[in-house]
Amino acid sequence: MMATGSQLTSANPSSASSPLRISKRVTIIGAGSWGTALALVAARNGHMVNLWAREPEVAESIQDRRRNLYYLPEFELPSEVTATTSLAEALTGIDFCLLVVPSHAMREVVQQMRPHLNPETVLITATKGIENGTLMRMSELLVDVLGAGVEPHIAVLSGPSFAAEVAKGDPTAIVAASTHIGPAERVQREFSSHVFRIYTNTDVVGVELGGALKNVVAIATGVVRGLGFGANSEAAIITRGLAEVTRLAVASGARVQTMAGLAGLGDLVLTCTGALSRNRYVGVELGRGRKLQDILEGMREVAEGVRTTKAIYELGRRMNIDMPITASIHALLYEDKPALEAASELMDRPLKQEIA
């Protein structure tokens, strides 16, 4: 059970200059690496945190061992963090609910949450993906399941942030977006610290699409590295990937400035170049000739870009947006096109102006 009551606490115990804040009750739906890292962020800010885990063994390891032995086992969890497998228990009397489940499981989980949700709870989506079939962003999915009345209470959290580095306390900057600025400002106020800086934004479309599309580009960047190509090739994929992400996002109603910020360029660079990137890892292994199914079977956590590629490919076609990198990765993942052939097609496209 979560602890009850409120207490006055500093934003970070190690920072005497941090502003005082009232302890809030926070539930995190999804106890993978990112959910566990966000639990540490919230607990370090003095909040009482309950992690909901689908797997009983994950909840038991947190309760009994004070560590998530299946995800980020190297980090001890403070007493402010508890765990449960009961959604009813997790969602009772809370101020904030962070959703950190894979995009393909989001609809099912939110449907199960619906009877237990307080309509005033701030819902924060921290999942970077697009739902296949509906092609909905995660905030759209929440409105679809919970009704239009929930929209003013939704915030989106995205930006360059590897879970292990956040858990370690490495300085990190991300963005919270909401169409009504209030939820984003509350997230900024309650979860920021001297090592975890949150900026606000009202461009929910741009923040969500930037977070989803960068995973597709990261797979492509991994492929060229797995094929044995060097930094020139990676830089080309990242740069043209940003152009592709921007085209789709702006056509969907996003602001071009968002794509140059943390949720756009920042997350793209991190995911395409960082050794901790699961999507880049999938691409590297594909470039080396391994089969997708074999790669995924060896991974405990989800590489969102694999499923998102299908959704983004369909969205681009629906909107008639030129997306050659996405098309090549879609062919590689779902049409059995060899990695070298998929990469070569990108270089063999007709020559054109860079900015048109």
C-alpha positions as CSV (number, residue, x, y, z in Angstrom):
1,M,0.0,0.0,0.0
2,M,1.1,3.6,-0.6
3,A,1.9,5.8,2.4
4,T,-0.8,8.4,3.2
5,G,-0.7,12.0,4.3
6,S,1.2,14.9,3.0
7,Q,4.5,16.3,4.2
8,L,6.6,19.4,3.4
9,T,9.8,18.4,1.6
10,S,12.5,19.9,-0.6
11,A,12.6,19.2,-4.4
12,N,15.9,17.3,-3.9
13,P,17.3,16.5,-0.4
14,S,20.8,17.2,-1.6
15,S,20.0,20.7,-2.8
16,A,19.5,23.3,-0.1
17,S,18.4,25.9,-2.7
18,S,15.5,23.7,-4.1
19,P,12.0,25.2,-3.6
20,L,9.7,23.6,-1.0
21,R,6.8,21.5,-2.3
22,I,4.1,19.5,-0.8
23,S,4.5,15.7,-1.2
24,K,2.1,14.3,-3.8
25,R,0.9,10.8,-4.5
26,V,2.1,9.5,-7.8
27,T,1.3,6.2,-9.5
28,I,3.4,4.9,-12.4
29,I,1.7,2.4,-14.7
30,G,4.5,0.2,-16.0
31,A,7.5,-1.0,-14.0
32,G,10.0,-1.4,-16.8
33,S,13.3,0.6,-16.9
34,W,11.7,3.9,-17.8
35,G,8.9,3.5,-15.2
36,T,11.4,2.6,-12.5
37,A,13.6,5.6,-13.4
38,L,10.6,7.9,-13.2
39,A,9.7,6.4,-9.8
40,L,13.2,7.4,-8.6
41,V,12.7,10.9,-10.0
42,A,9.4,11.3,-8.2
43,A,10.7,9.8,-4.9
44,R,13.8,12.0,-4.9
45,N,11.4,15.0,-5.2
46,G,9.7,13.8,-2.0
47,H,6.6,12.3,-3.5
48,M,5.0,9.0,-2.5
49,V,5.2,6.6,-5.4
50,N,3.4,3.4,-6.3
51,L,4.7,1.3,-9.2
52,W,2.1,-0.8,-11.0
53,A,3.6,-4.0,-12.5
54,R,1.9,-6.5,-14.7
55,E,4.3,-9.2,-13.6
56,P,3.9,-10.3,-9.9
57,E,7.6,-11.2,-9.7
58,V,8.5,-7.6,-10.5
59,A,6.3,-6.1,-7.8
60,E,7.6,-8.7,-5.3
61,S,11.2,-7.9,-6.0
62,I,10.5,-4.2,-5.4
63,Q,8.6,-4.8,-2.2
64,D,10.9,-7.5,-0.8
65,R,14.3,-6.5,-2.1
66,R,13.9,-2.8,-2.6
67,R,15.2,-3.3,-6.2
68,N,13.6,-4.0,-9.5
69,L,15.6,-7.1,-10.2
70,Y,14.2,-7.4,-13.7
71,Y,14.7,-3.8,-14.9
72,L,17.5,-1.5,-13.5
73,P,18.5,-3.9,-10.8
74,E,21.6,-1.9,-9.9
75,F,19.5,0.9,-8.3
76,E,18.1,0.7,-4.8
77,L,14.6,2.0,-4.4
78,P,13.8,4.2,-1.4
79,S,11.0,3.5,1.0
80,E,8.8,6.1,-0.8
81,V,8.5,3.7,-3.7
82,T,6.0,0.7,-3.3
83,A,4.7,-1.7,-5.9
84,T,1.4,-3.5,-6.6
85,T,-0.2,-5.5,-9.3
86,S,-3.7,-4.1,-8.5
87,L,-4.9,-1.2,-10.6
88,A,-7.6,-0.4,-8.0
89,E,-4.9,0.0,-5.3
90,A,-2.5,1.9,-7.6
91,L,-5.1,4.5,-8.7
92,T,-6.8,5.3,-5.4
93,G,-6.4,8.8,-4.1
94,I,-3.5,9.9,-6.4
95,D,-2.5,13.3,-7.8
96,F,-0.5,12.1,-10.8
97,C,-0.6,9.0,-13.0
98,L,2.3,8.4,-15.4
99,L,1.6,5.8,-18.1
100,V,4.7,4.0,-19.2
101,V,3.4,0.9,-20.8
102,P,4.3,-0.1,-24.5
103,S,2.1,1.6,-27.1
104,H,0.6,-1.8,-28.2
105,A,-0.6,-2.4,-24.6
106,M,-1.8,1.1,-23.8
107,R,-5.5,0.7,-24.9
108,E,-6.0,-2.5,-22.9
109,V,-4.4,-1.1,-19.8
110,V,-6.3,2.3,-19.9
111,Q,-9.6,0.4,-20.4
112,Q,-8.8,-1.5,-17.2
113,M,-7.9,1.7,-15.4
114,R,-11.1,3.6,-16.3
115,P,-13.3,2.4,-13.4
116,H,-10.7,3.4,-10.9
117,L,-9.6,6.8,-12.2
118,N,-10.4,10.1,-10.5
119,P,-11.3,12.6,-13.2
120,E,-9.1,15.3,-11.6
121,T,-5.9,13.2,-11.7
122,V,-3.2,14.5,-14.1
123,L,-2.5,11.8,-16.7
124,I,1.0,11.8,-18.1
125,T,1.9,9.7,-21.1
126,A,5.5,8.8,-21.2
127,T,5.2,6.2,-24.0
128,K,6.8,7.1,-27.4
129,G,4.7,5.3,-30.0
130,I,1.7,5.3,-32.3
131,E,-1.1,2.7,-32.1
132,N,-1.2,0.4,-35.1
133,G,-4.6,0.3,-36.8
134,T,-6.0,3.5,-35.4
135,L,-2.8,5.5,-36.0
136,M,-3.5,7.4,-32.8
137,R,-0.9,9.1,-30.7
138,M,-1.0,8.1,-27.0
139,S,-2.8,11.3,-25.9
140,E,-5.5,10.7,-28.6
141,L,-5.8,7.2,-27.4
142,L,-6.5,8.4,-23.8
143,V,-9.3,10.7,-25.1
144,D,-10.7,7.9,-27.2
145,V,-10.9,5.5,-24.3
146,L,-11.7,7.9,-21.4
147,G,-13.8,10.6,-23.2
148,A,-13.2,14.2,-24.3
149,G,-13.5,15.4,-20.7
150,V,-10.1,14.0,-19.8
151,E,-8.2,16.1,-22.4
152,P,-7.6,19.1,-20.2
153,H,-5.9,16.8,-17.7
154,I,-3.4,15.2,-20.0
155,A,0.3,15.9,-20.3
156,V,2.9,14.3,-22.5
157,L,6.5,13.7,-21.4
158,S,9.2,13.2,-23.9
159,G,12.8,14.1,-24.8
160,P,16.3,12.7,-24.7
161,S,16.4,10.4,-21.6
162,F,17.9,7.0,-21.2
163,A,16.4,5.4,-18.2
164,A,19.7,4.2,-16.7
165,E,21.2,7.7,-16.8
166,V,18.1,9.3,-15.3
167,A,18.1,6.7,-12.5
168,K,21.8,7.4,-11.9
169,G,21.1,11.1,-11.6
170,D,22.9,12.3,-14.7
171,P,21.7,15.8,-15.7
172,T,18.8,15.4,-18.1
173,A,16.5,17.9,-19.9
174,I,13.1,16.8,-21.3
175,V,9.8,18.4,-22.2
176,A,6.2,18.2,-20.8
177,A,3.5,19.2,-23.3
178,S,-0.2,19.8,-22.9
179,T,-2.8,21.6,-25.0
180,H,-3.9,23.3,-21.8
181,I,-0.7,24.6,-20.3
182,G,-1.8,23.9,-16.7
183,P,-1.0,20.1,-16.6
184,A,2.4,20.7,-18.2
185,E,3.3,23.3,-15.6
186,R,2.2,21.1,-12.8
187,V,4.5,18.3,-14.1
188,Q,7.3,20.8,-14.5
189,R,6.8,22.0,-10.9
190,E,6.5,18.7,-9.2
191,F,9.1,16.6,-11.1
192,S,11.9,19.0,-11.9
193,S,15.1,19.0,-9.8
194,H,18.6,20.3,-10.2
195,V,19.5,17.2,-12.3
196,F,16.1,16.7,-14.1
197,R,15.0,19.8,-15.9
198,I,11.6,19.9,-17.5
199,Y,10.6,22.5,-20.1
200,T,6.9,23.1,-21.0
201,N,5.3,23.2,-24.4
202,T,1.8,23.4,-25.8
203,D,2.6,21.5,-29.0
204,V,1.4,18.0,-28.0
205,V,1.3,16.8,-31.7
206,G,5.0,17.8,-32.3
207,V,6.2,16.4,-29.0
208,E,4.4,13.0,-29.5
209,L,5.3,12.6,-33.1
210,G,8.9,13.6,-32.5
211,G,9.2,10.9,-29.8
212,A,7.6,8.2,-32.0
213,L,9.4,8.9,-35.3
214,K,12.9,9.1,-33.9
215,N,12.7,5.4,-33.0
216,V,12.2,4.6,-36.7
217,V,15.2,6.7,-37.7
218,A,17.2,5.1,-34.9
219,I,16.6,1.7,-36.4
220,A,17.9,3.1,-39.8
221,T,21.0,4.5,-38.1
222,G,21.7,1.2,-36.5
223,V,21.3,-0.6,-39.8
224,V,24.0,1.5,-41.5
225,R,26.4,0.9,-38.6
226,G,25.6,-2.8,-38.6
227,L,26.4,-2.9,-42.3
228,G,29.9,-1.5,-41.5
229,F,29.4,2.0,-42.6
230,G,30.8,4.9,-40.6
231,A,29.9,8.2,-39.0
232,N,29.3,9.9,-42.4
233,S,26.5,7.5,-43.1
234,E,25.0,7.9,-39.6
235,A,25.1,11.7,-39.8
236,A,23.3,11.5,-43.2
237,I,20.5,9.3,-41.8
238,I,20.1,11.5,-38.7
239,T,19.9,14.7,-40.7
240,R,17.6,13.4,-43.4
241,G,15.6,11.6,-40.7
242,L,15.0,15.0,-39.0
243,A,13.7,16.4,-42.3
244,E,11.4,13.4,-42.6
245,V,10.1,13.7,-39.1
246,T,9.5,17.4,-39.5
247,R,7.6,17.0,-42.8
248,L,5.1,14.6,-41.2
249,A,4.8,16.4,-37.9
250,V,4.2,19.8,-39.5
251,A,1.7,18.3,-41.9
252,S,-0.1,16.9,-38.8
253,G,-0.3,20.3,-37.2
254,A,3.0,20.5,-35.2
255,R,5.2,23.5,-35.0
256,V,8.5,23.4,-36.8
257,Q,10.2,24.9,-33.8
258,T,9.3,21.8,-31.7
259,M,11.2,19.6,-34.1
260,A,14.4,21.6,-33.4
261,G,13.9,21.1,-29.6
262,L,14.3,18.4,-27.0
263,A,11.4,16.2,-28.3
264,G,12.6,16.5,-31.9
265,L,16.3,16.9,-32.6
266,G,17.4,16.2,-29.0
267,D,15.7,12.8,-28.7
268,L,16.6,11.9,-32.3
269,V,20.3,12.4,-31.7
270,L,20.3,10.5,-28.4
271,T,18.4,7.5,-29.8
272,C,20.3,7.3,-33.0
273,T,23.8,7.5,-31.4
274,G,23.5,6.3,-27.8
275,A,24.8,2.8,-26.9
276,L,21.7,2.3,-24.6
277,S,19.2,2.7,-27.5
278,R,17.1,-0.4,-28.0
279,N,16.0,0.8,-31.4
280,R,19.5,1.4,-32.6
281,Y,20.5,-2.0,-31.3
282,V,17.7,-3.7,-33.4
283,G,19.0,-1.8,-36.4
284,V,22.6,-2.8,-35.8
285,E,21.7,-6.5,-35.5
286,L,19.6,-6.3,-38.6
287,G,22.5,-4.8,-40.5
288,R,24.6,-7.7,-39.3
289,G,22.2,-10.1,-40.9
290,R,20.2,-11.4,-38.0
291,K,16.5,-12.0,-38.3
292,L,14.1,-9.7,-36.6
293,Q,12.3,-12.4,-34.7
294,D,15.6,-13.7,-33.2
295,I,16.6,-10.2,-32.2
296,L,13.3,-9.4,-30.5
297,E,13.2,-12.8,-28.7
298,G,16.4,-11.9,-27.0
299,M,15.2,-8.6,-25.7
300,R,13.2,-8.3,-22.4
301,E,12.0,-4.7,-23.1
302,V,10.2,-3.3,-26.1
303,A,11.9,-1.5,-29.0
304,E,9.0,0.8,-29.9
305,G,10.3,1.6,-33.3
306,V,9.5,-1.9,-34.7
307,R,5.8,-1.6,-34.3
308,T,5.8,2.2,-34.8
309,T,7.4,1.8,-38.2
310,K,4.2,0.2,-39.5
311,A,2.0,2.9,-38.1
312,I,4.2,5.8,-39.3
313,Y,4.5,4.2,-42.7
314,E,0.7,4.0,-43.0
315,L,0.3,7.6,-41.6
316,G,2.7,8.9,-44.2
317,R,0.9,7.2,-47.0
318,R,-2.4,8.4,-45.8
319,M,-1.1,12.0,-45.7
320,N,0.9,11.7,-49.0
321,I,4.1,12.6,-47.2
322,D,7.5,11.6,-48.7
323,M,9.1,9.4,-46.1
324,P,11.9,7.4,-47.8
325,I,13.7,6.3,-44.6
326,T,10.5,5.0,-43.0
327,A,9.6,3.2,-46.3
328,S,13.0,1.5,-46.4
329,I,12.8,0.4,-42.7
330,H,9.2,-0.8,-43.3
331,A,10.5,-2.9,-46.3
332,L,13.3,-4.3,-44.1
333,L,11.1,-5.2,-41.2
334,Y,7.9,-6.3,-42.9
335,E,8.8,-7.2,-46.5
336,D,12.0,-9.2,-46.0
337,K,14.1,-6.8,-47.9
338,P,17.9,-7.3,-47.2
339,A,19.5,-4.6,-45.1
340,L,22.1,-3.6,-47.7
341,E,19.4,-3.3,-50.4
342,A,17.2,-1.1,-48.2
343,A,20.2,1.1,-47.4
344,S,21.3,1.3,-51.0
345,E,17.9,2.4,-52.2
346,L,18.2,5.6,-50.0
347,M,21.4,6.6,-51.8
348,D,20.0,5.7,-55.2
349,R,17.0,8.1,-55.0
350,P,16.7,10.9,-57.5
351,L,19.0,13.8,-56.8
352,K,17.2,16.9,-55.5
353,Q,17.7,20.2,-53.6
354,E,18.3,19.8,-49.8
355,I,15.8,22.5,-48.9
356,A,12.7,22.7,-51.2
